[in-house]
């Protein structure tokens, strides 16, 4: 039986730039860093990993990672303050989440979301 996802690993052409991007959004490094070929960020009980890839290695749209956060609007403001350009503004979706989308500097699509609380 599948119990969950332990980690997601994304390729990057520039580890220093990628680490700076994720750190600017509040991700905490567990292993590696700007000069490493492999970096891990702790996400609750899971991990987001970055792995250096040669410049000739290319990828196209592959999907989206959805990160649950305590405050979607605070992460959105943090992204704007860091100079990033989210592709959407925070909004409440019909499926019961508040979310916004932001692509990292290697083109990986990220969504920052939080379940909406049901009315009492």
N, C-alpha and C positions, 0 to 999 in steps of 0.2 A: 504494500500500500504506500502511495506517495504521501508524505507528511508535510511537505512544504518546500519552499525554495530557500536554500542556504545562501546563495550568492548569485549575482549577475556580473559578468565580466565584459567590459567594453574595450574595444581597440582605440588607441590614440596615436596620432602622428607626432605629438608634442606633449610629453609627460609634464613638463614644467607648466605649460599653459593649461592643460587639463586639470592638474592638481590645484592650480590657482583658481580655476573656475569653480570647482566643487567646494573648495575651502571658503570661497566668498559667499557660498550659499549656506554655510554652517556645517558642512560635513567634516567629521573628525578623522584624521589619519590614524589607522591602527598599525600599518606596516608600509614601508617604502617611503615615497615622497618624490619631490620634483626631479631628483637626479637618478631615481630608480627606474628599472624597466618594468616593474610591477608594483602597484600601489593598492592597498586595501583600505576602505573606509568602513567603519562599523555602523550598521543601521539597525538599531534595536538588537534582535537576535540574529540578524543576517548581515550580509556584506555587499558592498559595491566595489568591484575590482576594476582597475585600469591596467591594460597591458600595452606596452609599446609595440608599434607595428611599423614596418618599413614604409617609406613614402609611396612606393609603387602599389602597395596593398590598398585597395579601395573597397568601399561598401556602399550599398544603397539603403533606402529605407527598409528597416527590418522589423519595426514595431515600436513599442513605447514602454518605458518603465514607469510605473505609478508608485510614487512614494507617499505614504500617509504621513502627514505632519500635524502638529498641534494647532497651528494657526495658518491657514492658507494665505490669508491677506498679509500677514507678517512676512512670510517667505517671498511673496510677490514684491512687497516694498523693499525687501533686502536685495532681491534680484535687480530691481530698478536702480537702487542706490549703488550697486556694484557696476552699473553701466550695461547690464544685459537687456535684451529686447525680447520679452516673452511674446509668443505668437497669439496668445489670448489673454484677456483680463480674467480675474477670478469671477466665477459665476456658479450659481446653483443649478445643477443638472437634474433632469427629470428622473434619473436613476438613483437619486438620493445622495449625491456627493457635491461638495463645493470643490472646484478645481481650477487650475490654469496650466497651460503648456509652455514649455521652454526647451529649446534645443541647445545642447552643449556645443562647444566649439569644434567638435568632430562630426556634428550633424546627428547625434543620438537624441531622439525625442524623449523628453521627460515630462511627467505630469505630477504635480503636487496637489494632493487631495485630502479631504477629510469627510467622513460620513456626516450627513446632516442629521441633526437630532430630531426625532419624531416629536410632534406637538403633544403636550400633555392631554 
